[in-house]
Amino acid sequence: MRDVAVVGFAQTPCVRETDGTTNGVEMLVPIFHEVLGSLGLTKSDIGFWCSGSSDYLAGRAFSFVSAVDAIGAFPPIMESHVEMDAAWALYEAWVKLLCGEIDTALVYGFGKSSAGHLRRVMAMQLDPYVVTPLWPDSIGLAGIQARVGIEAGFWDERAMASVAARSRAAALSNPLAQLSGNVSVDELLASDYVADPLRRHDCAPITDGAATIVLAAGDRARELCERPAWITGFEHRVDSPSFGARDLLTSPSTVAAGKAAGADGVEVAELHAPFSHQEILLRQALGLGDITVNPSGGVLAGNPMFAAGLARIGEAARRVHDGSASKVLGHATSGPLLQQNLVCVMEGRE
């Protein structure tokens, strides 16, 4: 099998609302120029393009086709798409590189959450026969999970607020973050509930944004990047979509994906945890102990739908690129209450 690495990463600023249409072109063109320019590449040098987005979020069918306008109609390209977070598009591109069909791939994800009512849109991912007709919103469901954890003694509201406070403090070093600042746990706990026991700081914000990653194989990766983030493990697993068939205080899919990807010994992890208590759950599922988690601020500091998971992998890869870590982990989730989980482990080589 070939060696494949993350060699480039770029993302837009995480903002509450962007101007323009929902097709993503306005967000994608600048970061395409940024990531390709940093590597000395042109669009013609990319062997495969793969994207992640959602027609439900955009509000129209085949919205991802319109986003291809950001690439251009000529010369012809090889392109694919997943209707979920672009971290899964990265997995598709990785497999294609492993098979030797291409030497480079560009993966991107985008979402304009401000265009609709996100809490309602997310209900469309639930069981269409039994659950979706009840229209339970995503924050309400997460509140149930948080309450179950509190009652079982797995965490408390102070522990949840501590996650949020640390996230915002870490985001001070991230100029692209939507929320940042030094705030005390007591200040956060004094705020009102959004969905008891969740307060606003416990929930990832509504965010518009996009992210892109460039993958390359073998010698091509070494040519493009001084210190490539070599993918040494990549796995995704899924739990039951039925809430009645799941223990909401564990994440078997995360445990399995972490073991298969080789998560032991990572120095830094970027976790896609849309709610504060889910970071606590994921940290335990991956056996991360006291290592640095979400030095970028994570999705509690900015949560561009369908790009946030890809950005977690990109942010983790950055720690390898700049030499601050040798083995890192990027995690992405999709579906209700951590139903689907993907783990990507990357390493630097001297």
N, C-alpha and C positions, 0 to 999 in steps of 0.2 A: 504493500500500500504506500502511496505517496505521502510525503510530509506536506501539510497545509497550514498556513498561518494567516492571522489577521495582520495586515500590513498598513491599513489606513482606516481612520474613523473620523467622522464629522457629524455634528448635529446642529439644529437650529436652537436659538434661545427658547426656553420654555416660557410661554406667555399665556395669559388667561384668554385672550382672543386675538386672532389675526384678521386682517382685512383680506378680501379676495374670495375666490370660489372655494368649493370643497374638494376640488380635484387634486390638490397637492402640488401642482406645478410651481406655484409661487414660492413654496417652501423648499422644494427639491432642487431647483436650478442652482441657487447659491451654494448649497452644500455639495452638489455634484462638482461644481467648479472648484470648491475648496479641497475636497479629498483627492480629486484627480490631479489638481495643480500641485498639491504637496508631494505627490508621487512621480510627477513628471509624465503623467499619462494623458491620453486623449480618450474620447469615447470609443474610438475605433480599436483601442488596445484591450478593451474588456470583452472577454469571451462569452460571458453569460450574465444576464441581469435577472434578479429575482426580487419580488416585492411582497410586502405584507400590508394589508389595509382591510377596510370593511365597507361594503355597500350600505349596510344598515346605518353606519355612522355618517356616511356621506349623504344618505337619503336618496340615492338613485342607483340603478343597476349598472354594473360594469364600470364603476367609477375609476377602477385601477387602469382601465384602458386609456382614459383621458390623461392620467398621470404619466403615461408613456411619452406624452408630448414633451416632457422635461428632458427626455433622452434625444428625441428628434426622429423624424421619419426616415432619414437616410444617413448613413448606409443601414441596410437591414440588420436587425439584431436577433439573438436568441434570448427569449424572455419567458418568465413564468411568474406565477403569483399564488400566494396563499391567503385565505380569508381568515387571518388571525395575526398575532404579533409577528413582526418580521424576523424574530429570532428563529422561527420555524422555516422561514425563507432562507436564512443563513444555513440551516441544516441541509436543506435541499441543495444549495450551492456547494456546500462542503462535500456531499456525496458525489456530485457531478465532477468535482475536482479530483476526488479519490479515484474515480473511474478512469481518469486520464483523458476525458473528452475536451478539457479546457485547461488553461494555465492561470487564468485570472477570472474573477467574478466580482460584481458589484451588487450588494444587497441593500435595499432601502425599505423603510416603513414610514407611514405618515398618518396623521389623524387630526381632524378639526372638531374636537369635542364640543366646542362652543356653539356649533351650528344647530344642535338639538338638545334634548333633555336627556343627558347621559344616563341618569339613574333609570329612566324608562327604557332607553335603547338597550341597555345591558340585560334587560329581562328577556330579550329575544334569544339569548343563548341558553335559556333554561328549557326543560322538558316541554315541548310544544303542546302536549296533550293534557298534562296534569298540573304543571307549575306556571307556565307562561300566562295562561288565561286568568290567573290570580294577580298578575302584575306585581310580584314582590320586587322591590327595587334593590339594587346592589348594596347600598349602604345599610338598609334594613336587614338583609341577609347576613352581612358582616357583623352587624350588631348582635345577632343571635349567636354567631360563632364566638364573638368576644365575651358575651355573657356566660356561655357554657364554660369557657376557659377560666373565667373569674370564679364561678361557682365550684369548679373542680380544683381550684388552687394552683392552676398552671401559670397565671399571671394576675396582676391587679391593675387598677387604673393608673397608679403611680408608675409602674413599670412601663405601661403603654406610653405615658407622657414622657418618660425618660427617653424612649426611642425617638419620639417626635422632636424633643429638644436637641438630642444629639444630631439628628438629621439636619435640622436647620443650622446648627453651628458648623457642621461639616460643609454645608452648602455655601458658606461664606467664601470659600476658596474656589467656588465654581461660578464663573461669571454668567453661565447659561441657565442657572437655577431660577426657578420662579419664586420660591420662598426661601429666605435665609435670615439669619440673625441669631443673636444670643438671647435666649428667653429661658426663664427658670421653670422648673417642673411645677412649682406652686402656682405660677402665673397661668400656666396651661390648665391646671386642674380647676382654676377658678372660673373658667369659661363655661358656657352653656352646652348642654348636650345637643347633638344633631339627631342621633338615634341611640338612646341609652343602651350601653355605656360608652358609646362613641361620641367624642367631641370633634370639632372641625379639624383640629390638629392631628387627630387619629386617622383621618381620611386623606388620601392623595387628592390634590386639587384638580379642578377642571383645567386642562392644558391643551393648547394647540402646539403642534411641533412635528418634526421629522428627524430621522437619523439615517446614516448610511455607513456601511462597512465595506472595505475592499479585501478580498481573500486572494491569495496567490499560492502556488505550489512550488516546492523544491527550490531550485536555483533562481527561479523568477522572483520568489519571495525575498531571497537574499539580496538580489539586485535592487529591489524596490525599497527595502527597509533595513536600516542598520541593525536593529534588534527586533526581528519578527516575534510575534506572540504565537508560538507553534501550538496548534490544537492537539493535545494529547489524549483528550477524552471528550466525547460529545454524545449525549443520550437524552431522550425524552420519553416520558411515561405518562399514563393517564389513569385517573381514578373514576369510579362510577359517577355518572351525572345525577344519580338519584341520591338526594340528601339522606333519605331513610336508610340507605345501604352503606353510608360512610360514617366513620368516627371523625367528627370535625376537629378534634384535638390532635390528630395525627395526619401525616401526609405520606402514605406509602409510596406514591409515585415519586415524590422528592427523594425519599430514602433510596429507592431503587435506582433512580437516575444518578444520584450522587455516587453510589457505590460503583455503578457501571462506568461512570466517567472518571473515577479515580480522584474523588474530592479530598482524600486524606492528605494532610500536609500543605494545604494551600495557605498562603500568607495574607491574602486580601480577597474579599468576596463582595460582589455587587449583587444584592438580592432584590428581585422584583416583588416587593411586598406593598400592595396598595393600601393596606391598613396596618397600623402600628403593631397590633398583636400578631399579625402574620409574620412580621420579621422575627419575633420571638419564636414562633412555631418553626419557621424555616431554619433558623440558626440551630435549633435542637435537631431537626430532621437531618441536617447535613453534618452534624457533629462538629460545628465550627469553633466551639469553645469561646475563647476571649480574643480571637483574631479581629483585625480591623474589618468592619462591615460598612458598606456604603460610604466610602470617603468622599464621593461626589455629592452626597446628600440623599441619594436614592429617589424613589418616586414620590415620597412624601414632600420632596422639594420641587417636583415637577413631573407630571405623568402624561406625556403625549401618547394617547392610545395607539396601539399597534406599532409604536416605535420604541416604547419604554423598555421592553425586554431586550430588544436589539441594542439599545443604548447601554444597558447594564453590561453586556458582553464587550461593547466598545470601551466603556469606562474601565473595565477590568484589564483589557488589553493595553490600555494606556500606561498602566503601572509597569507592565513588562517593557513597553517601548521606551519609557524614560528611565528604566533601570532601578526603579524603587522597589520592585518585587520580582521574584523569579518564578513563582507559581501562583496563579490566580484563578478565581472562579467567577463566572458570570451565570446568572440564573434568570429564567423568564417563566412567567406563568400565564395561563389563559383559561377561560372558563370560570364558572362561579366557585368562589371559596377555594382557590388553589386546586382546581380539578385537574388541570394538565400542567406538568412541570418539565422544564428543560434545563439541563446543566451542561455548561461548556467549561472545560478546564484547559488553561493555556500555560505554557512555560517558555521562558527565555533560555537560550543556549549561548554560552560564551564561545 
